[in-house]
Amino acid sequence: MLHSFQSRRMERFAVTFFLLLISIFCLADGGSIGVNYGRIANNLPSAVKVVQLLKSHGIERVKVYDSDPAVLRALSGSGIKVTVDLPNELLSSAAKMAFASTWVQRNVAAYHPSTQIEAIAVGNEVFVDPHNTTRFLVPAMKNIHQALVKYNLDSSIKVSSPIALSALQNSYPSSAGSFRPELVQTVFKPMLEFLRETGSFLMVNAYPFFAYESNSDVISLDYALFRENPGVVDAGNGLRYFSLFDAQVDAVFAAMSALKYDDIRMVVSETGWPSKGDENEIGASVENAASYNGNLVRRVLTGGGTPLRPKADLTVFLFALFNENQKTGPTSERNYGLFYPSEEKVYNIPFTVEGLKGYREDRSPVTGRVSRPVGGGRNVSASVSGQTWCVANGEAGKEKLQAALDYACGEGAADCHPIQPGSPCFDPNTLEAHAAYAFNSYYQKKGRKMGTCFFGGAAYVVSQPPKIGKCDFPTGY
């Protein structure tokens, strides 16, 4: 009887451990990538060709800025999940139930489920709209949802509204994130309550490019482009950030938390980096755009959340599918596209887990040659320039650290003899110290290649030699 109990316990442990390893190391368990399909241009391919383009690159989510019948018909039967938009100019009308019901019937119910509409964006960055339609936003969202209920679509289609980071009063440090006071009672509390009641999510447009462009003297380009960097410690909560994107996302999470809405999910409805800009648009280049979007795709698809919400995988929509030649404003506005209107890639990045396998961030998106990225950033997708080390992320938690340590010392073939009892690096006898040694051994054996110091978020790269106890970390094999 005892033997049987022990066997069952070991079987349960083996299954749990196996599933944990899968959650840490399997790319398929990550977040999701979509694209924004803007059409402010006079030279774009037909909607039918666009759908073929999306499918040929494995892009499974698309967000549009209206509900154009030609686009929705073209997406029918494609299997691509769609987010449609009710434009800002219709918010006042949608605040009346009759209009909202008719709009949903004509623009959603008429196409779903053949066209797999999964969400409706009610307005876009409404708070910065010069037409001042903010007061209509929450009533319009509620009416659109009630119309979905009427057509039995509310369980499959969610309602939200993309906000800009300018809706925050404070965004730095991330832990101090807060919404603008004049919007809290009038908009954010009722909107977040609505999102909670309907099981929906907050849409956020986040652009590290704008922050970098305005503060390039204090913000590292490596930090903005997801390249290896020492990180920035949030003085408010002690968390270390290795990307400006994560810091911006966590500022919004902190703002929601301050209002007691920690349970609301987030979708990054827009983010991107321009491939061309005016002289004063610092950082706008093909190489930097390729680095930002390519590294972002890797970061999302390999899973793991932000430092503040480590278990929250993200859905992220890249902006934008095409360069749009009729957009106004600075040159960058017309050069966020992943593709030219000819359907040729502006630069080569992956969009899927499969595409990540052969991806090199340091390969020139223009010539295809491997070279140092523009802007002085370190080359981190092949072997990292200069000496770096891999250490354990104590914020990952004991369970994840232990599973990653077991992998590194087992299948990973790290040299873990020095951390065995009686060996030189056994002390200090802590999980984090042993994990750090094993992770670094694995990282150095793999030639310090991009992705070999991650372990599902349980590790990160540092540029200063770590010292734990009296043990020196290996620097190469």
TORBA-749681 format. One record per residue: x, y, z of N, C-alpha, C in turn. Coordinates in steps of 0.1 Angstrom, whole numbers, plus 5000, padded with zeros to 4 digits. Atoms other than C-alpha are relative to their C-alpha. Layout:
// residues N
XYZXYZXYZ
...
//
This chain:
// residues 477
500849885000500050005000500950135000
499149895000502850245009500750024987
499349995013504750154977499150064989
501049955010501550224957499850155001
500149864997501150564974501250084995
498849935005504750664967500150004985
500050005015504450554931499150104994
500949905005501450764926500550145002
499549874997503051054943501150044990
498949975009506151024921499550024986
500649985013503950994890499450144999
500549865001502151314899501150105000
498949915000505451484906500650014986
499450005013506751374872499250074990
500849935009503751504854500050155002
500049864996503751834873501350064995
498749955004507451874866500150024985
500049995015507051794829499250124995
500849895005504252044825500750135003
499449884997506252304843501250034990
498949985010509252254820499450044987
500649965013506952284790499650155001
500449864998505552614804501250094999
498849915000509152744808500750004987
499150015011510852624777499349994986
500750025013508152574750499650144994
500449875006507852874727498550024997
501450005003504352784718499150055011
500849964988503152874753500150155003
499849864997503953244749498850084996
501249915003501753544740499749994985
500550005013500253634707500350134993
499749885008501253874679498950024989
500949965011498854064656500550124994
499549885006499154354633498850104998
501049905003497254684627500050024985
500249985014495854714592499450134997
500549875003495655084586500050024984
500249985015494555214551500050144996
499949865004495355584550501050024989
499150015011496955544516499249984987
500750015013496155544479500749894991
499350105008498455264468500149865006
499950134993497654964489499449894992
500650115007496854614476498549985004
501450024997493254494476499949925013
500150074987491854344508500249854998
499850155003491853994492501549975000
498650035001495554024485500650025014
499549984986496154154521499849885008
500350124992494453854536501049894996
499050105005496753634514501350035006
498749964995499753824526500049965015
500050034986498753784563500149855002
499950154999498253404558501349954996
498750055004501453364540501150025010
499049984989503353504570499649955013
500550064987501353314596499550105010
500649904990499753624611498649975002
501350054997496653514629499150105007
500949894994495353844643500250134993
499949875006494554174627499050095006
500949904995493054494639499850114989
500349895010491354744616499450125007
500449874994490255104622498650044996
501349985003486755064609499349874999
500750135003484354794597499749994986
500250005014484754814560499549874995
500650135004482554554543501049924991
499150075009485254474516501149935008
498950064992487854404543499449885008
500650114992485454194565499649884991
500450115009484253994535501349924996
498850075004487853924524500649915011
499550084989488653794559499249885003
500950124998485753554558500649874997
499450145003486853194561501549995001
498650005000490453294566500649945013
499550054987490753184602500750115008
499349894993492253514611499150075010
500849934990490953674643500050154998
500149865004489754034638499450085011
500649894992489254344659499650114991
500549895008487054604644499950125008
500049884992486754964654498750084996
501049915002483855194659500650145002
499249885000485355534650499550115010
500449894990485455834674498850084996
501149915004483056034653498749945001
501350074998480355774659499749985015
500250024986480755774697498750065006
501249944995477956024704498849934995
501150085006475655824681499849875008
500150134993476555494698499650015014
500549984986475755644732498549995000
501450035001472155594720499849854996
500150145001471055234722499549964986
500550045013469155224689501150004989
498949995010472155334669501049885002
499150114997474455084687499549874996
500550135005472154794680500049994985
500050005015471854884643501549984995
498650015004475654924641500649865002
499650144998476354584656499449914990
500650095010473854414634500650014986
499549985014475254564602501549984999
498650005001478954564610500749885007
499450114992479454264633499249874998
500850125001476554014633499849964986
500250045014476254024595501249924995
498850075005479853884592500549895009
499650114991480453674623499149885000
498750044997481353394627500949974988
499250035011482553344591501350095000
498949914996484753644598500150005015
499850024986486153574632500350125008
499849874992485553904650500149965014
499850044986486953864685499950125009
500149884992486754224697499650124992
500449875006485354574691500750115008
499449894994487454874698499150124998
500949895000485055154707500850135001
499149885001486955464696501449965000
498650024999490655504696500750135006
499349894993492755724720499050125001
501049905000489555914727500450125008
499749894991491056134755500850114993
499249905007493356304730499350054987
500849955012490656354703499650145002
500349864999490356724697498550035000
501549985001486556674692499349975013
500550014987486156594729498849915001
501150104999484056284728500149915012
499750094989485256144761498749965008
501250034992481856174778499149894994
500950105006480255944753500649865000
499350135002482855664756499449895008
500650124992481555444785498649974996
501450045004477855474775500049934986
499950075013478855374739500549865002
499550144997480855074752498949915005
501150084994477954964773498949964990
501150035010475454994745500549904989
499550105010477654804720500049865006
500150134993477954524746498649955001
501450044999474154524751499549954986
500450045014473754494713500649864998
499450135002476154194713499249905008
500950094992473954034741498849974992
501250015008470954094719500149904989
499750105012472553894690500849885005
499350114994474053634714501449994996
498649995004477553744705500950045012
499349944989478653874739501149905006
499050104995480453544749501249994992
498850025009482753544719500650134995
499549875005483253914712500150105012
499849914989484754154738500050154995
500149865003484354534739501150075009
499049934993487254764749500250144992
499749875007488755104739501550035002
498649974998492455174732500350145006
499649884994494055434754501450034997
498649965002497255634748500750015014
499349984987499955654775499850145006
500349864995499056024777498950005010
501150014990496055904798500649985014
499450014987498555854826500550145005
499449884993499456134851501449985002
498750034997502555954861500349864993
499650135006504455674842501449965004
498650034995507955694858500150045014
499750145004508955504877498649924998
501250085003506455224867499149995012
500750024988505455164903499150125004
500749884996504155524905498950034989
501049985011501855474874498650045006
501349954996498555664878499350064989
500849945010495755784856499850155003
500349864998495056154851498850025009
501049994990492956264880498650044994
501349965005490156424859499349894992
500650115008489656094841499649885010
500150124991489555864872498549975002
501450034996485955904884499150004988
501049985011484356014851500249894989
499850105011485955744828500649875005
499250134998488455494842499349915010
500750094991486555364872498849934994
501150075006483355304853500449914988
499550095012485255164822500649875006
499450124995487354924843499049915007
501150084994484254814862499349924989
500650065012482654744828500849894995
499150105005485654554816500049875009
500050114990485654344848498749924999
501350075000481954264846499849924987
500250075013482154164809501249904997
498850095003485453964812500950054989
499249945011487154204788501350045005
498649954997490554374788500250144996
499749865003492054714786501050004988
499149985012493554814752500950125003
499049894997496755024755500950014988
499049975011498855194727501350055007
498749974993502455194739501150024990
498949985010505355344719501250055007
498749964994508755334735500850104991
499449915010509955524703499950155005
500249864996508355844715500850045012
499249974988509955824749501550014997
498650005003513355744735500350134992
499749885009513156024708500150135008
500049884991512356284735501050005011
499150014989514856154760501249924997
498950095004517655994741501350025008
498849974992520256164763500049925013
500050084988519055954793499449864999
500550135002517355654778500949924990
499150085009519655384764499249944988
500750065011518855264729499949855002
500250154997519554904740498849985008
501250014991516954954767498750014992
501249975008514455084741499749894990
500150105011515154804716500149865004
500050134994515054504739501449934998
498750065001518854454735500549975014
499450034987521054324763500450135007
499649884992521554594790499949975015
499950024986522154624827498750015007
501349984993518554714834499850125008
500349884992516854994853499249955012
500750044988515754934889498950115003
501149914995512355084899500250025015
499749974986513055264931498849985009
501250024992509455224942499849865005
500350144996509254844942501349914999
498850085001512854724936500149914988
500050095012511954544903501050064990
499049965011514654554875499349984987
500650005014513454634840501150004990
499050015011515354534809499450054987
500549945012513054704784499150115003
500949894998511255034781498549964998
501350055003508254854767499449945013
500550064988507854644799499750115011
500249904990508254954820498750084997
501249935003505455134801498849925003
501150094997503154834803499750005015
500250014986503754804840499550135007
500649874994502955174846498550004999
501550015001499455104833499549905009
500550104990499154794854500050065014
499949934987500255004884498850105002
501149914999497655264876498649935002
501250084998494954994874499949955014
499950064986496154844907499750115010
500349894990495955184924498550025001
501449984999492255184916499349865004
500550134996491854814928499549924989
500450085011491554664894501249924995
498950085003494454424895499749884991
500450125007492454154878499750024985
500349975014491954334845501249964991
498950035009493954194816500350124991
499649905009495754404790500349954987
499650035013496154394753500750124995
499349895005498754614737499550024985
500749995012496654734708500850074989
499049955010499454934691501450025006
498649974997503254944693500849994987
499150015012505954994667501150105001
498849915001509055184656500150044985
500049955014509355394624501449964993
498850035008511855294597500750124994
499549875006512355654586499450115007
500549884993511955994601500750134996
499349875003512856364599501350005008
498749984993516256484611499950005015
500149994986514956554645499449885007
500750124995513256214649501149905003
498950084997516156054667499649855002
500250144998516355674664499149944989
500850065010514055634634500949954988
499250065011515755394610499649864998
500450145003515255064593500649905010
499350094991517854894615499350005014
500650004987516255014647498649955000
501350065001512754934636500049854999
499950155001513854584627500449945014
499750054987515454544661498950015010
501149994991512554674680498949904998
501150095002509854474663500449865000
499550145000511954164658500249955014
499850044986512954154695498750005008
501350004993509454244706499349874997
500750135004508053944686500649885008
499350114992510653714703499650015014
500449984986509853864737498649955003
501450044998506053804733499849854998
500350145004506153464716500749905010
499350094991508653314741499450005014
500850014988506153394769500650085012
499649924988506353544803499550145000
500649875000504853864815501050115003
499249894996506254184829500549985014
499550024986508254224861498950015011
501149984990505054344879499049894999
500950115002502854064864500749894992
499250105007505253784855499349894993
500750115006502553534846499050044989
501049945009500553764823500650004986
499650005014501353664787499250114993
500649885007500653954763499549974986
500349995014498753994731500450144995
499549875005500454264711499750024985
500249975014499454424678501050104995
499049915006502254574658499450104991
500549895009501754904641501150034990
501250045006501454884612500349914988
499850105011500954644583500850074988
499449945011501854894556500550145003
499749855001503655234551498850064994
501349935005500655474546500450144995
499449885006501555754522499150125001
500949894998498555974530499850055014
500149954986499056014567500750135001
499449874999499856364578501050005012
499149994989502456484603501549974996
498650025004506156404605500249884991
499750115010507856154581499849875007
500250134994507755884607498649944999
501450045000503955874606499749914987
500350085012504155734570501049894998
498950105001506955484578500049915012
500150104990505755254605499849864994
500450135006504954974580501049895001
499250125001506254624582500249964985
499950025015505554604544499850124992
500349905009505654834515498749974993
501250035007502454864495500249894989
499750105009504154634470500049865006
500050124992503954364497501449955003
498750034996507654354500500350045014
499749964986508954354536501050125000
499149894997510554674548501349955006
498950074994512854454569499549865004
500450144998512954094577500049965015
500250054986511553984611499049894999
501050114999509553674621498750055006
501349974994505853674631499549885008
500550134994505553314644501149935007
499150084993507253074667501049934991
499150075010508552874637501050104994
499149905006510053194622501150045009
499049964991511953264654501349914999
498950105000514152954649501350044992
498949965008516353104622500350155000
499949855000516053474631501250055007
498849944995519153684636499750155001
500349864999518454034650501250084995
498849925005522054134640500249994985
499850005015521554054603499350124994
500549875006521054374583498749974993
501350025007517354394572500150054986
499849955013518654574541500849914991
499050085008521654374529500049855003
500050144996521154054548501349965007
498750034994524754074561499950025015
499949994985525554024598500950115003
499249894997526754344612499650065014
500349944988526754564643498850094998
501149925002523354734647500350155000
499849865000523055104639499650065014
500449934988523055334669500949965012
499050044989525955174689499549895009
500550114992523754894703500949884999
499350125000525354574713499349894991
500550105008524954274690499649885008
500350104990522954024710499349884994
500750125005521353774686501049894996
498950095001524653614678500750015013
499349994988527353594704500150155004
500149864996527153914725501450065000
498749935001529954164719500450035015
499549984986532154184750499649895009
500350114991531953964780498750035008
501249994992528653904797499849875007
500350114991527253664823498549985002
501450034998523953494830499849985015
500350024986522453524865498549975002
501450044997519253404882499150125003
501049904997516153624884499249965012
500750044988515053594920498550035000
501449975001511653754911499249894993
500750105008510853444890499349905010
500650094990509953244922500749865000
499350124997511252924937499749884990
500450115009509252684915500650014986
499549985013510352834882501649985000
498650014999513952864894500549865001
499650144998514152504906499849924987
500250085013512652364873501150044990
499049955009515052584853501449945004
498750054996518052474874500149854997
500050145003517052104870500349984985
499950015015516852154832501550034997
498649965004520252334830501049895004
499050104996522052064850499749864994
500450135006520151784832500250014985
500050005014519251814796500950114994
499249885005521052154793501549975001
498650045000524351984801500950115006
499149904993525652274823500949925009
499150064991528652194844499650045014
500649974987526952174878500849935011
499250074990529751974896500450105011
499549904989531052294914499050045010
501049964990527752344931499449885008
500450124992527451994946500650015014
499550004986527951944984501549975000
498550024998531651974993500850064989
499249945011532552144960500150155002
499749864998533952504957498950105000
501149905002530752674947498749965007
501350044993528252494970499550115009
500449894991528252784994500150144992
501250024991526152984997499049904995
500950115004523752694997498650064998
501449945003520752884982499649974986
500550045014518552804952500550114990
499749905010519253144936501550004996
498650005003523053114939500349884991
499850125008523052754925499550024986
500649985013520752854897500850094992
499249905007522853154888501349934994
498850065005525952934885499749914988
500450105011524152664864499650084987
500449935012522552924841501250064993
498849945006525853094835500849904993
499250115007527552764827499349974987
500750035012524852684802500250114989
499849895009525053034787501350014994
498749995005528753034783500349884991
499850125009528752674768499350034987
500749985013526252794742500550134993
499449885007528553084732499350135002
500749884996526453344749499050054989
501049975011523853334721498750055005
501349944996520653524722499049895003
501050104996517953324740500549905010
499550114991520353104760500150055015
500149954986519953324791498750065002
501449964998516253334795499349915010
500650104991514853014810498650045004
501449964997511253144808499950115009
500049884991512153464826500749975013
499350044988514153284853501550065001
498649965000517453444842500150134991
499749885008518953764827501550024999
498649985003522253884813500550135008
499449884994524554124832501450024993
498749965006527754304820501150015010
498950014990529654284853500149865005
499850144995531153964866499349985013
500650024988528953824893500949935010
499250064990530453724926499149955011
500950064990528553484949500949915009
499150074991530453364979501450024995
498650005004534053274970500249944986
500050085013533153124936500150104989
499949935013534253274903499249934990
500850055010531853234875500849974987
499250025013533153074842499750114990
500249905010533653304813500149954986
500050065014533653064784500649865000
499650145001534352714773500749974986
//
